[in-house]
């Protein structure tokens, strides 16, 4: 194995020492529990995701530090409760990485990354997992979860052969949704019909996520990019309207469309 990068041990020791000081001397840090940190950790993870989406390397570095602090914090609380230590966390992940990379630390041969993933799933099943889908967190955002479920099921061969087949499935789901919508006016007073419409809409989204995966596109990231683009253009439209002495609420849709299309044209140049 390669040696640790110069200064890494010292930097990590310093962070652990600072964490000890904070738990001993800072009133806020003293009050924190794993439960109280949970939501903050989720926020930090999303901030890292934002930085990655924006391609902001400086922000990525900062957010990685914030997330590392949370990992150290959880381990510190656990060590105070005599449950586990930070070193045990590190040793645990080291063992898992070695066990799950027999093509690196053993005599297993693999052709590509797809075969690596298939081996991972086989190893997880040997470790006691009852389903190949059991490793997908329940609380994941729906788009991310859909992609992870599809990636997991792929490892046992439950997969389309090509993108064309997936696109046919998208069109099929789109037609089924259209048929349900035509069956009853929307919003429907018939709750069962409304449930069927929602179900078909979900099927369409799931198939679109699958198609995106075949195009090597992260659906969550793609949608977030579109969200950011919409926010930017909408705010520019608000500014343009104000410069003309108007408010969007006082304008017709046709008037707003003129401004929107102008902004869209300028942003695409």
N, C-alpha and C positions, 0 to 999 in steps of 0.2 A: 504493500500500500504506500501511496505517496505521503510525504510528511505534511503536517499542518502548515498553512501559509505563515510567514514570519509575522509575529505580533498577535496572531489570532488568539492564542491561549491567554496572553496578557490582557487583551481587550475584553475577552469573555469574563475573565476573573474580575476585572474592574466593574463590569456591569452587574455581576452577582454581588459584589461588595456594596455597590450603590443600592441595590435592592434591599440588602440587609439593613443599611442605614435608614432607608425610607420606612421600612416596616417598624423600625425601632423608634424613630424620631418624628415622622410626619403624621399628624392626626388624620389626614385624608387617607393616606396609604394604609394606616393601621386599621381603618374601618372596613376596608374592602374585603369582599369574599369572592369565591368563584362565581356565585350567582350575580353579584353586583357588577362584576367585570364582564359578564357574558355579552350584554348589549354593546358595551364599549368595544369589545373585541370584534363584534360583527361590523360596527361602524368603521373600525380601523381597516378591516378586510376590504370593505367597499371603497374606502379612500385609496387603498393600494390598487384596487381594480380600476378606479378612475384614472389614476396616474399612468397605469399601463395602457389604458385606452387612449389617453392623450399623448402617449409616447414621451412623457416627461421624465427623463432619467434621474434628474436631481430629486424630483418628488418621489420617484420609486425608491430611491435610496433612503429618503427620510421615512417613508411609510413602512419600509421593511424594518427599520429601527424601532418604530412604534409597535409593530406587530411582535418583534422579538422581545420587547419589554413585557408585553402581555404574557408571552410564553414563560418567561422567567418568573413573572408575578404568580402565575398559577402554580408553578413548581415550588415557589417559596411558601405559598399557603399550604400546599400539600405536605411539605417537609415539616412545617410547624405542627401539623396534625399527625405526623409520623406515618403518613400514607406512602409517599414516595419522594425522591429527591430529584433535582435537576439532572444530576449525573445518571440516575436510573432512566430518566426520559431519553437522554442522549444514547445511552447504551442500548436501550430498547429499540430505537429507530435504527441504530447501526446494525443490530442483529437482524432486524426485519429486512433491511436493504440487502444484506449479504445473503440471507435465506431466499429472498425473492429474485436474486440475480445469479442463479446457478450457471448461467452462460458466461459470467465474469469470474465468479469465485468457485466454480465447479467444472464439471466436464460436459455440461449440456451445450449443444450447438444450436444456434438460431440463424435464420436467413435474414430477417428484417424486424422492424419495430412491431409489426402486427403479430408475429410469432412470439415476441417478448410478452405482449399483452395477453395472449392466449395462455402462455405459461403462468403468468401472474394469477389468472382466474383459476387455473387448475390447482396452484399452490394454496390459494385462499380456501378452496373447497376442502383441501386436505387438512387445513388448519381448523376446520369445524364449521365453516359457513354453510348454511343449508340451502342458500339460493345465490346464484351469481348476481342477483340484484340487491342482495342484503347490505352491500357496502355503500349504497346510495343514501345519503342522509335524507330523512323525511322533511326537514325544514329547508332544503335547498329551494331557491326560486324556481318556479315552474319551468321556465325555458331551459335553465341549466340542468334541472333534474331530467327533463325529457331527453336532452342530449346524452347525459350520463347513462340513462337507462338503455338507450339505443347502443351506446358504445359497449356497455356491459353485455347485452344480449348478442352483440356481434361476435364476441369472443367464443361463443359456443356454436357459431354458424347460423344464427337466426338473423339473416342479413340479405338485403336485395343484392342482385348481381351488378347493377349499374345505375347511374343517375337517371337514365331514361325511364326505367321502371318506377323509380321513386316519383318522378314528375308525373307519370301516369296516375299514380296513387293520389298525388296532390289534386289533380284535375277531377278524379273520382270523388274525393272528399268535398271538393268545392261544389260539385253538382249535387251531392247529397244534402249539403247545407242549403243550397239554393232551393231545393225541393221542399225542405222543411219550412223555410221562410215563406215560400209561396203558399203553403198549406194553411197558414194562419197569419193574420196581420200581426206585425211586431210593433210595440210589445204586446205579447199575447196575454189574455186574461186566463187562458187555460194553462195552469202551472205545469201540467205534464207535457204539453206541447212546447212550452218555454224551456223545459228541461231538455227535451229532445234537440231543440235548436242549439242550446248551450253545449250539449254533448257533441253535435256535429261540428260546431265551431272549434271545440277542443281537438277533435280528430283532425281537422284541417291544420290547426297550428302544429300538432304533433308531426304531421306529414311534412310540413314546411321545415320544421327543425331537422327532420331526417334528410330532406333535400339539401339543406344548407350544409349538413355534415358531409354529404357526398361532394359538395363543391369546396370542401375544406374551409368552410366559413363557420365561425362561432356565432350562433344566432343571438345570444345574449349581447355580445359585443357589437354585432351589426345593428341590433335594435337600439342600443345605447348611443351609437354613433348617429343614428337617425334622430333620436331624441334630442341630442345636443345640437344637431343641425336645425331641427325645428325651433328650438328655443332661440338660437341665434337669429334665424330669419324672422321669427315672430317679433322679437324685441326690436329688430331693425325696422320692421313694419310699423310698430308702435311709434318709434322715433320719427319715421318719415311722415306719419299722420300728424304728429304733434308739430312738426316743422311747417305743415300746411294749415296749422291752426285747427285741426280736427281731432276727434277721439274715435277710436275704432267702434265704440258702442253707438256712435252717431252715423256711421258709414254703412252703406249697403255692402252685401257680399261681393257684388261686381266691382265696387270701388276698391275694396280690400284686395281682390284678386289682381287688379292692375298693379298695385304696389308690390304684392307678393311675387308676381311674375317678373317684375323689374329686378327685385332683390335676388331672385333665383337666377336670373340671367347673369347678373353682375358677379354673383358668387361662383358661377360655373366657369368664368373666364380665366 
